[in-house]
Amino acid sequence: MKRKFVEYISSITPLSKEEEELMLESYPIKQFNKGDYILEEG
């Protein structure tokens, strides 16, 4: 999943290896199951 994110961004603008690594470290990717609540009250 993380690789797809980097590939998508790379299709828009070229990224160096350092930029790819920085993106993977800076933006955690979470997967949710159907029915999970992403936002909670409070």
C-alpha positions, -999 to 999 in steps of 0.1 A, spaced: 0 0 0 28 24 9 45 17 -24 14 25 -44 12 59 -26 48 67 -36 42 55 -72 11 77 -75 30 108 -63 59 99 -86 36 98 -116 27 134 -109 62 147 -100 96 130 -100 109 121 -66 144 114 -54 151 83 -32 155 107 -2 121 123 -9 105 88 -12 119 77 21 109 110 38 73 106 25 71 70 37 83 80 72 62 112 74 28 100 63 16 69 81 -9 49 60 -37 32 79 -62 7 66 -97 5 80 -122 -23 79 -157 -18 67 -178 -4 95 -149 11 114 -153 47 127 -126 70 115 -137 100 135 -150 98 170 -170 123 191 -150 143 217 
